[in-house]
Every structure is written in C-alpha cells, then in structure tokens.
Amino acid sequence: MEWKLSSLLQWFLFLLWLNILDISVTNPAYESNPFTLYMWGKIGIFLSAWIKVGLVLFFGVLCALTKKVAKPTEWDFASRLLRGILIALVAFYTFVVAWNIILCLSFPLW
C-alpha cells in the first residue's frame, strides 16, 4: 500500500499546528469562552490543553478509519465532507489564533 500526501492530510496537519499554536498563545486573563473557563477551573489548563490536542488527533484517526472502511464510491463523498469540516475548523482556529495574538500584543500582562 502506497501512502500519498492527500489534501485531507494537509488540512489535518494544518489544523493540528493551529491547535497547538492556539494553546501556546492563549492568555488565560483574556479568555471569554465560558466552557473553557469552566473546564480550566475543573481540570486545569494543562490537562484541558492535552484533551484539546487529543480531540484533534482523534478526529484524524476517524478520518483514517473512514478512508479504510469506505468503498471507493463512498470515499468520494466522505472525503469531500471531511475536507469541508477540516476547512471550517482551520478557518475558525485561524481566527482564534489571530485574535489571541492581537490580544497578547494589545494588552500585555507585564
């Protein structure tokens, strides 16, 4: 079996990179997501960061399993659907990372 670099893999790797970048530039003092604040209060920032990265990796595993079990005719539709989800997530995380960087540069804590 030959592995080819598909556009699905490229979008997934970009999403994973943006997720890690989001975690590294998030400033807890300016977090406004109530679910995130609740999760940080219950399990801590570092464990929630690992869970966040784990969810992206789990989505990657689901994409790989879908490719493995889907028939060629089904894979065409499934790959377009998964690519659409990945593009939406990449767009969201791009906005979040840009916003976090703007907040960090505009309101430094030091």
C-alpha positions as CSV (number, residue, x, y, z in Angstrom):
1,M,0.0,0.0,0.0
2,E,1.5,3.3,-1.0
3,W,0.9,6.4,1.1
4,K,0.2,9.6,-0.8
5,L,0.0,13.1,0.7
6,S,-3.6,14.0,0.2
7,S,-5.2,17.3,0.7
8,L,-7.1,15.9,3.6
9,L,-3.8,15.1,5.4
10,Q,-2.5,18.6,4.7
11,W,-5.6,20.2,6.1
12,F,-5.4,17.9,9.2
13,L,-1.8,18.8,9.8
14,F,-2.5,22.5,9.5
15,L,-5.4,22.1,11.9
16,L,-3.1,20.3,14.4
17,W,-0.5,23.0,14.1
18,L,-3.1,25.8,14.6
19,N,-4.5,23.9,17.6
20,I,-1.0,23.8,19.2
21,L,-0.4,27.4,18.3
22,D,-3.8,28.4,19.8
23,I,-2.8,26.7,23.1
24,S,0.5,28.4,23.2
25,V,-0.8,31.9,22.5
26,T,-3.9,31.8,24.6
27,N,-3.8,34.2,27.5
28,P,-6.0,33.0,30.4
29,A,-6.6,36.5,31.6
30,Y,-8.4,37.4,28.4
31,E,-10.3,34.1,27.8
32,S,-14.0,34.8,27.3
33,N,-15.3,31.3,26.4
34,P,-17.4,30.2,29.5
35,F,-17.0,26.5,28.7
36,T,-13.2,26.9,28.5
37,L,-13.1,28.8,31.8
38,Y,-15.3,26.1,33.4
39,M,-13.1,23.3,32.1
40,W,-9.9,25.1,33.3
41,G,-11.4,25.5,36.7
42,K,-12.3,21.9,37.0
43,I,-9.3,20.1,35.4
44,G,-6.7,22.7,34.9
45,I,-5.2,24.5,31.9
46,F,-2.6,21.9,31.0
47,L,-4.9,18.8,31.1
48,S,-7.5,20.7,29.1
49,A,-4.8,21.5,26.5
50,W,-3.9,17.8,26.2
51,I,-7.6,17.0,25.8
52,K,-7.9,19.6,23.1
53,V,-4.9,18.2,21.1
54,G,-6.3,14.7,21.8
55,L,-9.6,15.6,20.2
56,V,-7.9,16.8,17.1
57,L,-5.8,13.6,16.9
58,F,-9.0,11.6,17.5
59,F,-10.6,13.3,14.5
60,G,-7.6,12.4,12.5
61,V,-7.9,8.8,13.5
62,L,-11.6,8.9,12.5
63,C,-10.6,10.3,9.1
64,A,-8.1,7.5,8.6
65,L,-10.6,4.8,9.6
66,T,-13.2,6.3,7.3
67,K,-10.8,6.0,4.4
68,K,-10.0,2.4,5.3
69,V,-13.6,1.2,5.6
70,A,-15.3,3.3,2.9
71,K,-15.9,1.9,-0.5
72,P,-14.3,4.0,-3.4
73,T,-17.7,5.4,-4.3
74,E,-18.4,6.3,-0.7
75,W,-14.9,7.7,-0.1
76,D,-15.5,10.4,-2.7
77,F,-18.4,11.8,-0.7
78,A,-16.8,11.2,2.7
79,S,-13.6,12.9,1.7
80,R,-15.4,16.0,0.5
81,L,-17.4,16.1,3.7
82,L,-14.3,15.6,5.9
83,R,-12.4,18.2,3.9
84,G,-15.2,20.7,4.4
85,I,-15.2,20.1,8.2
86,L,-11.4,20.5,8.3
87,I,-11.5,23.7,6.3
88,A,-14.2,25.1,8.6
89,L,-12.1,24.2,11.7
90,V,-9.0,25.6,10.1
91,A,-10.8,28.9,9.4
92,F,-12.1,29.0,13.0
93,Y,-8.7,28.3,14.5
94,T,-7.0,30.8,12.2
95,F,-9.4,33.5,13.5
96,V,-8.9,32.4,17.2
97,V,-5.1,32.4,16.9
98,A,-5.1,35.8,15.2
99,W,-7.4,37.2,17.9
100,N,-5.3,35.8,20.6
101,I,-2.1,37.3,19.1
102,I,-3.9,40.7,18.8
103,L,-4.9,40.5,22.4
104,C,-1.5,39.5,23.6
105,L,0.1,42.3,21.7
106,S,-2.5,44.9,22.7
107,F,-2.8,44.1,26.3
108,P,0.5,42.6,27.6
109,L,0.4,41.4,31.2
110,W,3.8,42.7,32.1
